[in-house]
């Protein structure tokens, strides 16, 4: 019986991660395949009849590359600036667009610091610790109400789903910078502490 139990657990350790990975990849490919509606109807019908999957991934990458190439040249920047100005004049839409664009610019900017550093903080009370991610520093108005101290904006993810969480502002001295990468920190959070990476180093105060 002990041998059977050992084999069963070993099988689960192999199959479960593989099944979840394949499931996630299948969802991603299925979602990106929705971009195939951009193709002519005859092409869509042929692809559907022949059960060709994954072309949506290639089409999405091609669209991203083309848009990126256009946005990087002078004419593209002028067109994007004009389109951006038009969208910002539309009520309701401008609020949503401005918020989403500001977040995406911060996250995907090569010079941005958002989600580049994992920290250890006391949360939700003293002597209880969790991992969080630095998102930036508070704005001038918020900083004034905080008393002018050295604060960091921190995102505290939930476990095992890190897409939900809390945004808090903590003193820099209350945050311990971790040597682990953001990827390792996410693995630690998603695995509920099962996957344990490197150790901490205190953030230097100004």
C-alpha positions as CSV (number, residue, x, y, z in Angstrom):
1,X,0.0,0.0,0.0
2,X,2.8,2.4,0.8
3,X,4.3,1.8,-2.6
4,X,1.0,2.4,-4.3
5,X,0.6,5.7,-2.3
6,X,4.1,6.8,-3.3
7,X,3.4,6.0,-7.0
8,X,0.1,7.9,-6.9
9,X,1.7,11.0,-5.3
10,X,4.6,10.9,-7.8
11,X,2.1,10.6,-10.6
12,X,0.2,13.6,-9.3
13,X,3.4,15.7,-9.0
14,X,4.1,15.0,-12.7
15,X,0.6,15.2,-14.2
16,X,-0.9,18.1,-12.3
17,X,1.7,20.8,-13.3
18,X,1.7,19.5,-16.8
19,X,-2.2,19.5,-17.1
20,X,-2.5,23.0,-15.6
21,X,0.3,24.3,-18.0
22,X,-1.4,22.7,-21.0
23,X,-4.8,24.1,-19.8
24,X,-3.4,27.6,-19.5
25,X,-1.7,27.4,-22.9
26,X,-4.9,26.1,-24.5
27,X,-6.8,29.0,-23.0
28,X,-4.2,31.5,-24.2
29,X,-4.1,30.1,-27.7
30,X,-7.9,29.9,-27.9
31,X,-8.2,33.5,-26.8
32,X,-5.6,34.7,-29.3
33,X,-7.3,32.7,-32.1
34,X,-10.2,35.1,-31.8
35,X,-8.1,37.5,-33.8
36,X,-8.6,35.4,-36.8
37,X,-11.9,37.1,-37.4
38,X,-9.8,39.9,-38.9
39,X,-9.0,37.6,-41.9
40,X,-11.3,37.2,-44.9
41,X,-14.3,35.0,-44.3
42,X,-13.1,32.4,-46.8
43,X,-9.8,32.0,-44.9
44,X,-11.6,31.7,-41.6
45,X,-13.8,29.0,-43.0
46,X,-10.8,27.1,-44.4
47,X,-9.0,27.3,-41.1
48,X,-12.1,26.2,-39.2
49,X,-12.7,23.2,-41.6
50,X,-9.0,22.1,-41.2
51,X,-8.9,22.7,-37.4
52,X,-5.8,24.8,-37.6
53,X,-5.0,26.1,-34.2
54,X,-2.3,28.6,-33.0
55,X,-2.4,30.8,-36.1
56,X,-4.1,33.4,-33.9
57,X,-0.9,33.6,-31.8
58,X,1.2,34.3,-35.0
59,X,-1.4,36.8,-36.2
60,X,-1.4,38.6,-32.8
61,X,2.4,38.8,-32.8
62,X,2.4,40.1,-36.4
63,X,-0.2,42.8,-35.5
64,X,1.9,43.9,-32.4
65,X,5.1,44.1,-34.5
66,X,3.4,46.1,-37.2
67,X,1.7,48.5,-34.8
68,X,5.0,48.8,-32.8
69,X,6.9,49.6,-36.0
70,X,4.4,52.2,-37.1
71,X,4.3,53.8,-33.7
72,X,8.1,54.0,-33.6
73,X,8.5,56.3,-36.6
74,X,7.7,60.0,-36.9
75,X,4.5,59.7,-38.9
76,X,3.2,56.9,-36.6
77,X,3.8,59.0,-33.5
78,X,1.9,62.0,-35.0
79,X,-1.0,59.7,-35.9
80,X,-1.0,58.2,-32.5
81,X,-0.9,61.6,-30.9
82,X,-3.8,62.7,-33.0
83,X,-5.8,59.6,-32.1
84,X,-5.0,59.9,-28.5
85,X,-6.2,63.5,-28.4
86,X,-9.5,62.5,-30.1
87,X,-10.2,59.7,-27.6
88,X,-9.5,62.0,-24.7
89,X,-12.3,64.3,-25.9
90,X,-15.0,61.6,-25.7
91,X,-16.9,61.6,-22.3
92,X,-16.7,58.4,-20.2
93,X,-14.4,56.8,-22.7
94,X,-11.6,59.3,-21.9
95,X,-11.7,58.4,-18.2
96,X,-11.3,54.7,-18.9
97,X,-8.8,55.2,-21.6
98,X,-6.6,57.6,-19.6
99,X,-6.5,55.3,-16.6
100,X,-5.7,52.2,-18.6
101,X,-3.1,54.0,-20.7
102,X,-1.4,55.4,-17.7
103,X,-1.1,52.0,-16.1
104,X,0.1,50.3,-19.3
105,X,2.7,53.1,-19.8
106,X,4.0,52.6,-16.3
107,X,4.1,48.8,-16.5
108,X,5.6,48.4,-20.0
109,X,7.9,51.3,-20.0
110,X,11.5,50.3,-20.3
111,X,12.4,53.0,-17.7
112,X,9.6,52.3,-15.3
113,X,10.1,50.8,-11.9
114,X,6.7,49.4,-11.4
115,X,6.7,45.7,-10.4
116,X,10.5,45.6,-10.7
117,X,11.1,45.0,-7.0
118,X,9.7,42.5,-4.6
119,X,9.6,43.5,-0.9
120,X,8.7,41.9,2.4
121,X,6.3,43.8,4.6
122,X,4.2,43.3,7.7
123,X,0.6,42.7,6.5
124,X,-2.2,42.8,7.5
125,X,-0.8,43.5,11.0
126,X,2.4,43.7,12.9
127,X,4.5,40.4,13.1
128,X,2.6,38.9,10.1
129,X,4.6,39.1,7.0
130,X,3.9,38.8,3.3
131,X,5.5,39.6,-0.1
132,X,4.5,42.6,-2.1
133,X,5.7,44.6,-5.1
134,X,6.8,48.2,-5.3
135,X,4.7,50.2,-7.8
136,X,6.2,53.7,-7.3
137,X,6.1,56.6,-4.9
138,X,3.1,58.6,-3.8
139,X,2.2,61.9,-5.6
140,X,2.9,65.3,-4.2
141,X,-0.6,65.9,-2.8
142,X,-0.7,62.5,-1.1
143,X,2.9,62.9,0.1
144,X,1.9,66.1,1.8
145,X,-0.9,64.4,3.7
146,X,1.4,61.6,4.7
147,X,3.6,64.2,6.5
148,X,6.4,64.3,3.9
149,X,8.0,61.1,4.9
150,X,9.7,58.7,2.6
151,X,6.9,56.4,1.4
152,X,6.6,53.7,-1.3
153,X,3.5,52.6,-3.2
154,X,3.1,48.9,-2.7
155,X,0.8,46.3,-4.3
156,X,0.0,43.4,-2.0
157,X,-1.2,40.4,-4.1
158,X,-3.6,37.7,-2.8
159,X,-2.8,33.9,-2.8
160,X,-3.0,31.9,-5.0
161,X,-4.4,34.4,-7.5
162,X,-2.0,37.4,-7.6
163,X,-4.3,39.4,-9.9
164,X,-6.4,40.5,-6.9
165,X,-4.9,42.4,-4.0
166,X,-4.5,45.7,-2.2
167,X,-2.6,49.0,-2.8
168,X,-1.0,50.5,0.3
169,X,1.5,53.2,1.0
170,X,4.3,52.2,3.5
171,X,7.4,53.9,4.8
172,X,10.5,52.8,2.9
173,X,12.0,51.7,6.2
174,X,9.1,49.3,6.7
175,X,9.9,47.5,3.5
176,X,12.6,44.9,3.1
177,X,13.8,44.5,-0.4
178,X,14.1,40.9,-1.5
179,X,17.0,39.5,-3.6
180,X,14.5,37.2,-5.4
181,X,13.3,38.3,-8.8
182,X,9.7,39.3,-9.4
183,X,9.1,36.0,-11.2
184,X,10.4,34.0,-8.2
185,X,8.3,36.1,-5.9
186,X,5.2,35.4,-8.0
187,X,6.0,31.6,-7.9
188,X,6.3,31.9,-4.1
189,X,2.9,33.6,-3.8
190,X,1.1,31.4,-6.3
191,X,2.5,28.2,-4.7
192,X,1.4,29.5,-1.3
193,X,4.9,29.3,0.0
194,X,5.8,25.8,-1.3
195,X,8.4,27.1,-3.8
196,X,10.9,29.0,-1.7
197,X,13.5,31.3,-3.5
198,X,16.4,33.5,-2.1
199,X,16.7,35.8,1.0
200,X,16.1,39.5,2.0
201,X,18.2,42.7,2.2
202,X,16.8,45.9,3.8
203,X,16.0,48.8,1.5
204,X,18.4,51.6,2.1
205,X,16.7,54.7,3.5
206,X,17.4,58.1,1.9
